[in-house]
Structures are given as structure tokens and as C-alpha cells.
Amino acid sequence: MAVNLEYVFRETVSNLKRNVSMASAALLTVAVSLTLVGGALLVKRGVDRATVQWKGNVELSIFMKADASAPESEAIDRQLKQMPEVKSYRYVSKPEAFEEFKKIFANEPDVRESLTVEQIPPSYRVVPREAEQTKIIGQRFEDTAGVFRVSYAKEEVDALVSVTNFLQIMLWGIAAVLLAAASLLILNTIRMAIFARRREVAVMKLVGATNWFIRVPFMLEGLLQGLAGAALAFGVVWIGRDLVQDRIAGANNDVQLFKQFLVTGADVTGTGILLLMVGVVVGTVGSALAVSRFLDV
């Protein structure tokens, strides 16, 4: 028995009308599940962008000796220019370092007045390309002529790398678990809808209907429910992103990580397209698997 498109669409619309509550439950299941998946993916995008910028701002300081010669300083400058691990650097002269020193110890006049401009060591402030490269750069200059001390927060950098890696793994895990949960919920919801019409399926089999003749309307029904649910999830994710983004931008937050948390419109669009594809695939495949239980394939 050939599949007739008019019959397929008529039967699909009829099934949806006759099972409004079940169809609504399937749609909402898809929407809620994919909203969580989309939210997790967008949070990961924001964390990725924030931690990349945060890592890029990790500095190490190469403090020169107060009496370091010009050739020694020039040698440090040349090495920094040649190192591929160095993203950028700047030279802090004695007067600039002294101004920083006065700001740091503004509330301690005794300490502030204990040193003069000539006694303050100049330094190079280095920004590595990756946080993991901080130690590599620092070790290169620890025993270099004219260098007094290399200061870099090794423990803080290690903690930063560890935390960001953990966040990325955790968010990927959440997205995977939620996607699996969405698939199972969609499958079970559509299976319940088909179970309610199992007698109709049996009758159609008795009059000679092929498996595909029976399966296609259910697959189209699942596709429409998956697509509608994914579209709803897309809208919720888009609105949620705007609300969260505006809240972060308007908050007086001193935590740099949150200031740099950014999810662009392109991120939301790409995630939304992925949600639509997942909704269509899961809805179609889920309905096909669910109806197979009632067919002698």
C-alpha cells in the first residue's frame, strides 16, 4: 500500500487534534528539555569566552635590579619580543613603579616614605598567550643578568586553569545528560500517545497496510512536535540570554569573570539552529522507534 501525502497530512492533523493533551505534553517535554540543553550550551560559550579573556590577562612581572644597566634591560626586551609564548608586554619605568608603590601603600606612610624613586626596581609586565605558559616564561628569566626577581602567581594560575577546565567538563557533561534525558522523555511521551491508538494500528495491519504506511504519519507527528518544542525552546533561550546579559551588564560587579561573560546573538542563533535540528531528529526517530513496538517489522 503506497504512502499518500494527502492521507499522511490528514492523518497527522487528525491525530494531533484527537490527542491535544498528549501532543501538548510531548511539545512541552521537548521545549523544557531542549531549553535546558540550550541554556547549558550557552553558559559554556559564555564561560569559554570569559575564561579565555581572563587567562589572557594573567600577568607575570620581571623585576629588574635597581642598578640594572641599559644593555641588560635591552636584552630582556629582545627576548620577550622573540618568545612565541608572549602575547604582549610593557615596560614599567622607575617613576611609574614608584607611583604604583605609593598607591599600594597609601595607608602606610612609613612604608611609602622608606624608598625613593631610584630605589624602586623597574619591571616588565608580561601577558602570556595561555595561562599554562606563565611558568615557562618566568623560568626563562629567573637567572638572567640584571633580573632581581620574577613574580608570578603560580598557585593562582594553576587554580585558574584547574577551575576553568572543570567548568568546561562539567557543562559539557550537563549538556550531554540533558540531551539524553530529552531523548528519553520525548520517546516515552510519543510512545504513550501511540499506545493510546494501538487498536487503530492493529486494525490497519489487518486490512493490509504496510509498516511504512502506518509509521509515516506518526513520524511526521513526532517531527512536528519536536520542531515546535525546539522552536519554543529557541525563543525561551533567546529571551533568557537577553535578560541575563542585561542583568550582568547593568550589575555593579567587581568580579572580572562575570564582567567578561558574554553570549553573542550569533551564539544564540547557532545554538537555536542546533536545537531545531535536534528536535526534528529526536521527534522523528523517537516516534519511529515508539511505533515499531506495535508493528511486526
C-alpha positions as CSV (number, residue, x, y, z in Angstrom):
1,M,0.0,0.0,0.0
2,A,1.7,3.2,-1.2
3,V,2.0,6.2,1.1
4,N,-0.3,9.0,0.0
5,L,0.9,12.5,1.0
6,E,-2.7,13.8,1.4
7,Y,-3.5,10.9,3.7
8,V,-0.3,11.4,5.7
9,F,-1.0,15.1,6.4
10,R,-4.7,14.5,7.0
11,E,-4.0,11.7,9.4
12,T,-1.3,13.7,11.2
13,V,-3.5,16.7,11.7
14,S,-6.3,14.4,12.8
15,N,-4.1,12.6,15.3
16,L,-2.9,15.9,16.8
17,K,-6.5,17.2,17.1
18,R,-7.6,14.0,18.8
19,N,-4.7,13.9,21.2
20,V,-4.3,17.6,22.1
21,S,-3.3,16.9,25.7
22,M,-0.7,14.2,24.7
23,A,0.7,16.3,21.9
24,S,0.9,19.3,24.2
25,A,2.7,17.1,26.8
26,A,5.2,16.0,24.1
27,L,5.7,19.5,22.9
28,L,6.3,20.9,26.4
29,T,8.7,18.0,27.2
30,V,10.7,18.8,24.1
31,A,10.7,22.5,24.9
32,V,11.7,22.1,28.6
33,S,14.4,19.6,27.8
34,L,15.9,21.5,24.9
35,T,15.7,24.8,26.8
36,L,17.9,23.2,29.5
37,V,20.3,21.8,26.8
38,G,20.5,25.2,25.0
39,G,21.0,27.0,28.3
40,A,23.8,24.7,29.3
41,L,25.5,25.1,25.9
42,L,25.2,28.9,26.0
43,V,26.6,29.0,29.6
44,K,29.5,27.0,28.3
45,R,30.0,29.5,25.5
46,G,30.0,32.4,27.9
47,V,32.4,30.6,30.3
48,D,34.7,29.8,27.4
49,R,34.8,33.4,26.3
50,A,35.2,34.8,29.8
51,T,38.0,32.4,30.8
52,V,39.8,32.9,27.5
53,Q,39.9,36.7,28.2
54,W,40.7,36.1,31.9
55,K,43.5,33.8,31.0
56,G,44.8,36.4,28.5
57,N,45.0,39.0,31.3
58,V,47.1,36.9,33.7
59,E,50.4,38.8,34.2
60,L,53.8,38.0,35.4
61,S,56.3,40.6,36.4
62,I,60.0,40.6,35.7
63,F,61.6,42.9,38.2
64,M,64.9,44.3,37.2
65,K,67.6,45.2,39.7
66,A,67.5,48.9,40.7
67,D,71.1,49.3,39.2
68,A,70.5,47.2,36.1
69,S,72.3,48.5,33.1
70,A,70.7,49.6,29.8
71,P,72.2,46.6,27.9
72,E,70.7,44.2,30.4
73,S,67.3,45.8,30.1
74,E,67.6,45.7,26.3
75,A,68.5,42.0,26.4
76,I,65.3,41.3,28.3
77,D,63.3,43.3,25.9
78,R,64.7,41.4,22.9
79,Q,64.0,38.0,24.4
80,L,60.4,39.0,25.2
81,K,59.9,40.1,21.6
82,Q,61.2,36.8,20.3
83,M,59.2,34.5,22.6
84,P,56.1,33.0,20.9
85,E,54.6,32.4,24.3
86,V,54.4,36.1,25.0
87,K,51.2,37.8,23.9
88,S,52.2,41.3,25.0
89,Y,54.3,43.1,27.5
90,R,55.1,46.6,28.7
91,Y,58.0,48.2,30.5
92,V,57.3,49.9,33.8
93,S,59.9,52.6,34.5
94,K,61.1,53.6,37.9
95,P,58.8,56.7,38.2
96,E,55.8,54.6,37.1
97,A,56.7,51.8,39.6
98,F,57.1,54.4,42.3
99,E,53.6,55.8,41.6
100,E,52.2,52.2,41.9
101,F,54.2,51.7,45.1
102,K,52.6,54.9,46.6
103,K,49.1,53.7,45.7
104,I,49.7,50.2,47.1
105,F,50.9,51.6,50.4
106,A,48.7,54.7,50.5
107,N,47.6,53.9,54.0
108,E,51.1,53.2,55.3
109,P,53.1,56.4,55.1
110,D,56.1,54.9,56.9
111,V,56.5,52.2,54.2
112,R,55.7,54.7,51.4
113,E,58.5,57.1,52.6
114,S,61.0,54.4,53.2
115,L,62.0,54.2,49.5
116,T,62.9,56.7,46.8
117,V,62.3,56.6,43.1
118,E,65.9,55.4,42.5
119,Q,65.4,52.5,44.9
120,I,62.3,51.2,43.1
121,P,63.1,48.5,40.6
122,P,61.7,48.9,37.1
123,S,59.9,45.9,35.7
124,Y,58.4,44.2,32.6
125,R,54.7,43.2,32.8
126,V,54.2,40.2,30.6
127,V,50.9,38.8,29.3
128,P,51.3,35.2,28.1
129,R,49.2,33.8,25.3
130,E,48.0,31.0,27.5
131,A,47.9,30.8,31.3
132,E,49.7,27.5,31.2
133,Q,52.7,29.3,29.6
134,T,53.2,31.6,32.6
135,K,55.7,29.3,34.3
136,I,57.7,28.7,31.0
137,I,58.2,32.4,30.5
138,G,59.1,33.0,34.2
139,Q,61.7,30.3,34.3
140,R,63.4,31.7,31.2
141,F,64.3,34.9,33.1
142,E,64.9,33.8,36.7
143,D,68.7,33.6,36.3
144,T,69.1,36.3,33.7
145,A,71.6,39.1,34.3
146,G,70.0,42.2,35.6
147,V,66.9,40.4,36.8
148,F,66.2,40.8,40.5
149,R,63.1,38.6,40.8
150,V,60.4,37.0,38.6
151,S,57.0,37.3,40.3
152,Y,54.1,35.2,39.0
153,A,51.2,33.7,40.9
154,K,51.9,30.1,40.1
155,E,49.3,28.7,42.6
156,E,46.7,31.1,41.4
157,V,47.4,30.3,37.7
158,D,47.2,26.6,38.4
159,A,43.9,27.1,40.3
160,L,42.6,29.2,37.4
161,V,43.4,26.5,34.8
162,S,42.0,23.8,37.0
163,V,38.7,25.6,37.7
164,T,38.1,26.6,34.1
165,N,38.8,23.1,32.8
166,F,36.5,21.7,35.5
167,L,33.8,24.1,34.5
168,Q,34.1,23.2,30.8
169,I,33.9,19.4,31.5
170,M,31.0,19.9,33.9
171,L,29.0,22.0,31.5
172,W,29.6,19.6,28.6
173,G,28.5,16.8,30.9
174,I,25.3,18.6,31.9
175,A,24.5,19.3,28.2
176,A,25.1,15.6,27.3
177,V,22.9,14.3,30.3
178,L,20.1,16.8,29.5
179,L,20.2,15.8,25.8
180,A,19.9,12.1,26.7
181,A,17.1,13.0,29.2
182,A,15.3,14.9,26.4
183,S,15.5,12.0,24.1
184,L,14.1,9.6,26.6
185,L,11.3,11.9,27.6
186,I,10.3,12.5,24.0
187,L,10.4,8.8,23.3
188,N,8.2,7.9,26.3
189,T,5.7,10.7,25.6
190,I,5.2,9.8,22.0
191,R,5.1,6.1,22.9
192,M,2.3,6.9,25.3
193,A,0.4,8.7,22.5
194,I,0.8,5.8,20.2
195,F,-0.2,3.3,22.9
196,A,-3.5,5.1,23.2
197,R,-4.1,4.4,19.5
198,R,-2.8,0.8,19.4
199,R,-6.2,-0.6,18.3
200,E,-6.2,1.6,15.3
201,V,-2.7,0.3,14.3
202,A,-3.9,-3.3,14.7
203,V,-6.9,-2.7,12.5
204,M,-4.8,-1.0,9.8
205,K,-2.4,-4.0,9.8
206,L,-5.4,-6.4,9.4
207,V,-6.6,-4.6,6.3
208,G,-3.2,-4.8,4.6
209,A,-1.4,-1.5,5.5
210,T,2.3,-1.7,5.3
211,N,4.6,-0.8,8.2
212,W,5.7,2.4,6.5
213,F,2.1,3.4,5.6
214,I,1.4,3.3,9.3
215,R,4.7,4.7,10.6
216,V,5.0,7.8,8.4
217,P,2.0,9.8,9.9
218,F,3.4,9.1,13.4
219,M,6.9,10.1,12.3
220,L,5.5,13.4,10.9
221,E,3.6,13.9,14.1
222,G,6.8,13.4,16.1
223,L,8.7,15.7,13.7
224,L,6.1,18.5,14.1
225,Q,6.1,18.1,17.9
226,G,9.9,18.1,18.1
227,L,10.1,21.1,15.8
228,A,7.5,23.1,17.7
229,G,9.1,22.2,21.0
230,A,12.6,23.1,19.8
231,A,11.2,26.4,18.4
232,L,9.7,27.2,21.7
233,A,13.0,26.3,23.4
234,F,14.8,28.6,20.9
235,G,12.6,31.5,21.9
236,V,13.0,30.9,25.6
237,V,16.8,30.6,25.3
238,W,16.9,33.9,23.3
239,I,14.8,35.8,25.8
240,G,16.7,34.3,28.7
241,R,20.0,35.3,27.2
242,D,18.9,38.9,26.8
243,L,17.6,39.0,30.4
244,V,20.8,37.5,31.8
245,Q,23.1,39.6,29.6
246,D,21.3,42.8,30.5
247,R,21.5,41.9,34.2
248,I,25.2,41.2,34.1
249,A,25.9,44.4,32.1
250,G,23.9,46.5,34.5
251,A,25.3,45.0,37.7
252,N,28.0,46.7,39.6
253,N,30.1,43.6,39.8
254,D,33.7,43.7,40.7
255,V,34.4,40.1,39.6
256,Q,36.2,40.4,36.3
257,L,35.0,36.9,35.2
258,F,31.3,38.0,35.3
259,K,32.1,41.3,33.6
260,Q,33.5,39.4,30.6
261,F,30.8,36.8,30.5
262,L,29.3,37.3,27.0
263,V,27.0,35.3,24.8
264,T,26.5,36.9,21.4
265,G,23.5,36.8,19.1
266,A,25.5,34.6,16.8
267,D,26.0,32.1,19.7
268,V,22.2,32.0,20.4
269,T,21.4,31.7,16.7
270,G,23.8,28.8,16.2
271,T,22.5,27.1,19.4
272,G,18.9,27.7,18.2
273,I,19.6,26.0,14.9
274,L,21.2,23.1,16.7
275,L,18.1,22.8,18.9
276,L,15.8,22.8,15.9
277,M,17.8,20.0,14.3
278,V,17.9,18.0,17.5
279,G,14.2,18.5,18.0
280,V,13.4,17.3,14.5
281,V,15.7,14.3,14.7
282,V,14.7,13.2,18.2
283,G,11.0,13.7,17.5
284,T,11.1,11.7,14.2
285,V,13.4,8.9,15.4
286,G,11.6,8.7,18.7
287,S,8.2,8.3,17.1
288,A,9.6,5.7,14.6
289,L,11.0,3.7,17.5
290,A,7.9,4.0,19.5
291,V,5.5,2.8,16.8
292,S,7.8,-0.1,15.9
293,R,6.7,-1.8,19.2
294,F,3.2,-2.2,17.7
295,L,4.4,-3.3,14.2
296,D,5.6,-6.7,13.0
297,V,8.6,-5.3,11.4
